[in-house]
């Protein structure tokens, strides 16, 4: 992903509202790859060297490639407040900002240690992303969160979702079983943690971190301000 969002400046105070925060130990830091989804650099060496990782990294971005403003969504598929924000606000953001070409959106994984199925669902979604199906699979995960969140092993359920969104299931299953996406997921976690993200959902817009299931009015104000700034900078 191009260098559009200055995460090094994104350490300002965040508005903490409804959010999932770490409880106990968070997923460990990892040096096994660096994802481009942090929007701080060109594609990571791990993604650049592996076409499947590169496709997965690119697949969780949507919006006009020429849009200058990024919205980075740091999320955990098992977090109920991530589902709440998705259900209440994501379509509004898409219709008002993504569809008209005003912004690009990237989903960045921030799996929390207390959510037993956060990592499996993140890896499953990234394997779907490698086939260009991240967003349909993302929709399916949030729509069915209550069905899989307490499962001791969500593998069979996640497999069933793969069929509903039109994935090549054999390729997807091989991707999931290989653990190939774990470095990308953990690189997401490490990058946004270093940028000041401590809970989910969190939103990175320009030099701001907004924490919690933000009301649409707050996101509109932040996005409009960043779009105006980016437009002024372009002139």
C-alpha positions as CSV (number, residue, x, y, z in Angstrom):
1,X,0.0,0.0,0.0
2,X,1.4,3.5,-0.8
3,X,2.7,5.7,1.9
4,X,-0.4,7.9,2.5
5,X,-1.0,7.7,6.3
6,X,1.5,9.1,8.7
7,X,1.2,6.6,11.5
8,X,4.2,8.0,13.3
9,X,2.1,11.1,14.0
10,X,-0.9,9.0,15.0
11,X,-0.2,8.9,18.7
12,X,-2.7,11.7,19.7
13,X,-5.4,11.2,22.3
14,X,-8.1,8.9,21.1
15,X,-11.8,9.2,22.0
16,X,-12.3,6.0,24.0
17,X,-15.9,4.8,23.6
18,X,-17.3,1.3,23.1
19,X,-14.3,-0.8,22.3
20,X,-12.7,-4.2,23.0
21,X,-9.4,-3.7,24.9
22,X,-6.8,-6.3,25.7
23,X,-7.4,-8.6,28.7
24,X,-4.6,-10.8,29.8
25,X,-1.9,-11.3,27.2
26,X,-2.3,-10.0,23.6
27,X,-1.0,-11.9,20.7
28,X,2.8,-11.8,20.8
29,X,4.9,-9.4,18.7
30,X,6.2,-11.0,15.5
31,X,9.2,-10.3,13.3
32,X,8.0,-12.8,10.7
33,X,6.9,-10.3,8.1
34,X,5.8,-6.7,7.7
35,X,2.5,-5.9,6.1
36,X,1.9,-3.0,3.7
37,X,-1.6,-2.6,5.3
38,X,-0.2,-0.2,7.9
39,X,0.0,2.3,5.1
40,X,3.4,3.4,6.2
41,X,5.5,1.9,3.4
42,X,5.6,0.0,0.1
43,X,4.7,-3.7,0.3
44,X,6.6,-5.6,2.8
45,X,9.4,-7.9,1.7
46,X,7.4,-11.0,2.8
47,X,4.4,-9.9,0.7
48,X,6.6,-8.8,-2.2
49,X,8.4,-12.1,-2.3
50,X,5.2,-14.2,-2.1
51,X,2.5,-13.6,-4.7
52,X,-0.2,-15.1,-2.4
53,X,0.7,-12.7,0.5
54,X,0.9,-9.8,-1.9
55,X,-2.6,-10.7,-3.3
56,X,-4.0,-11.0,0.3
57,X,-2.4,-7.7,1.3
58,X,-3.9,-5.9,-1.7
59,X,-7.3,-7.6,-1.4
60,X,-8.4,-6.0,1.8
61,X,-8.2,-2.5,0.2
62,X,-11.2,-1.0,-1.5
63,X,-11.8,2.3,-3.1
64,X,-10.6,4.5,-6.0
65,X,-6.8,4.0,-6.5
66,X,-6.5,7.8,-7.1
67,X,-8.1,8.8,-3.8
68,X,-5.6,10.6,-1.6
69,X,-7.3,9.9,1.8
70,X,-7.0,6.6,3.6
71,X,-9.3,5.2,6.3
72,X,-7.4,2.4,8.1
73,X,-9.8,0.2,10.1
74,X,-8.0,-1.8,12.9
75,X,-10.4,-4.5,13.8
76,X,-11.0,-8.0,15.4
77,X,-13.7,-10.1,13.9
78,X,-14.7,-11.5,17.3
79,X,-15.0,-8.0,19.0
80,X,-18.7,-7.2,19.4
81,X,-18.0,-3.5,19.1
82,X,-16.3,-4.1,15.8
83,X,-19.5,-5.9,14.6
84,X,-21.6,-3.0,16.0
85,X,-19.6,-0.4,14.1
86,X,-19.7,-2.5,11.0
87,X,-23.5,-3.1,11.2
88,X,-24.3,0.5,12.0
89,X,-21.8,2.6,10.1
90,X,-19.7,0.8,7.5
91,X,-22.3,0.9,4.7
92,X,-22.7,4.6,5.3
93,X,-19.0,5.2,5.0
94,X,-18.9,3.1,1.9
95,X,-21.8,4.8,0.2
96,X,-20.7,8.4,1.1
97,X,-17.0,8.1,0.8
98,X,-15.7,5.0,-0.9
99,X,-18.2,4.6,-3.7
100,X,-17.8,8.2,-4.8
101,X,-14.0,7.8,-4.9
102,X,-13.3,10.2,-2.0
103,X,-11.3,7.7,0.1
104,X,-9.6,4.3,0.1
105,X,-10.3,1.9,3.0
106,X,-8.0,-0.8,4.3
107,X,-8.9,-3.4,6.9
108,X,-6.0,-4.2,9.3
109,X,-6.1,-7.1,11.7
110,X,-5.8,-6.4,15.4
111,X,-6.7,-9.8,17.0
112,X,-7.0,-9.6,20.8
113,X,-5.7,-12.3,23.0
114,X,-8.9,-12.8,25.0
115,X,-10.8,-13.7,21.8
116,X,-10.1,-17.4,21.1
117,X,-11.3,-17.2,17.5
118,X,-9.8,-13.8,16.6
119,X,-6.7,-15.4,15.0
120,X,-8.5,-18.2,13.1
121,X,-11.0,-15.8,11.6
122,X,-8.3,-13.2,10.7
123,X,-6.3,-15.9,8.9
124,X,-9.4,-17.2,7.2
125,X,-10.3,-13.8,5.9
126,X,-6.8,-13.1,4.6
127,X,-6.9,-16.4,2.8
128,X,-10.1,-15.2,1.2
129,X,-8.4,-12.0,0.4
130,X,-5.8,-13.9,-1.5
131,X,-8.6,-14.9,-3.9
132,X,-10.0,-11.4,-4.1
133,X,-12.9,-12.2,-1.7
134,X,-11.9,-10.4,1.4
135,X,-14.8,-8.1,1.6
136,X,-17.6,-10.7,1.0
137,X,-15.9,-13.0,3.6
138,X,-15.5,-10.0,6.0
139,X,-19.3,-9.4,5.6
140,X,-20.1,-13.1,6.3
141,X,-17.9,-13.2,9.4
142,X,-19.6,-10.2,11.0
143,X,-23.0,-11.4,10.0
144,X,-22.5,-14.8,11.7
145,X,-20.3,-13.7,14.7
146,X,-22.8,-15.0,17.3
147,X,-22.7,-18.4,15.6
148,X,-18.9,-19.0,15.7
149,X,-17.6,-16.8,18.5
150,X,-17.9,-19.5,21.2
151,X,-17.0,-22.5,19.2
152,X,-14.1,-24.5,20.6
153,X,-12.9,-24.9,17.0
154,X,-14.5,-22.7,14.3
155,X,-12.8,-24.5,11.4
156,X,-15.9,-26.3,10.1
157,X,-18.0,-23.1,10.3
158,X,-15.3,-21.0,8.6
159,X,-15.1,-23.7,5.9
160,X,-18.9,-23.4,5.3
161,X,-18.6,-19.6,4.9
162,X,-15.9,-20.1,2.3
163,X,-18.5,-21.9,0.1
164,X,-21.1,-19.1,0.5
165,X,-18.8,-16.4,-0.9
166,X,-17.6,-18.3,-4.0
167,X,-14.1,-19.2,-2.9
168,X,-12.0,-22.0,-4.5
169,X,-12.4,-24.0,-1.3
170,X,-9.5,-26.4,-1.9
171,X,-7.1,-23.5,-2.4
172,X,-8.6,-21.7,0.6
173,X,-8.4,-24.7,2.8
174,X,-4.7,-25.3,1.9
175,X,-4.0,-21.6,2.6
176,X,-5.6,-21.8,6.1
177,X,-4.0,-25.2,7.0
178,X,-0.6,-23.9,6.0
179,X,-0.7,-20.9,8.4
180,X,0.7,-18.9,5.6
181,X,-1.2,-15.7,6.5
182,X,-0.3,-15.7,10.2
183,X,2.9,-13.5,9.6
184,X,0.7,-11.0,7.7
185,X,-1.9,-10.9,10.5
186,X,0.7,-10.5,13.2
187,X,2.5,-7.8,11.2
188,X,-0.8,-5.9,11.0
189,X,-1.1,-6.2,14.8
190,X,2.4,-5.0,15.5
191,X,2.3,-2.1,13.1
192,X,-0.9,-0.6,14.4
193,X,0.1,-1.3,18.0
194,X,3.2,0.7,17.4
195,X,1.0,3.5,16.0
196,X,-0.9,3.8,19.2
197,X,-3.9,1.5,18.6
198,X,-4.8,-0.3,21.9
199,X,-8.4,-1.4,21.3
200,X,-10.8,-2.4,18.6
201,X,-12.3,-1.0,16.5
202,X,-9.8,1.9,15.9
203,X,-9.7,4.2,12.9
204,X,-6.6,5.8,11.6
205,X,-7.3,8.9,9.5
206,X,-4.3,11.1,8.6
207,X,-2.5,11.8,11.8
208,X,-5.4,10.9,14.1
209,X,-6.3,7.6,15.9
210,X,-10.0,7.4,16.8
211,X,-10.7,4.5,19.2
212,X,-14.0,2.7,19.7
213,X,-17.2,2.3,17.7
214,X,-17.3,5.9,16.6
215,X,-20.6,7.5,15.7
216,X,-20.9,8.3,12.0
217,X,-20.8,12.0,12.7
218,X,-17.4,11.8,14.2
219,X,-16.0,9.8,11.3
220,X,-17.6,12.2,8.8
221,X,-15.9,15.2,10.5
222,X,-12.5,13.5,10.5
223,X,-12.8,12.2,7.0
224,X,-14.0,15.6,5.6
225,X,-11.1,17.4,7.3
226,X,-8.5,15.0,6.0
227,X,-10.0,15.1,2.5
228,X,-9.9,18.9,2.6
229,X,-6.3,18.8,3.8
230,X,-5.3,16.3,1.1
231,X,-6.9,18.3,-1.6
232,X,-5.2,21.5,-0.4
233,X,-1.9,19.7,-0.3
234,X,-2.3,18.4,-3.8
235,X,-2.6,22.0,-5.1
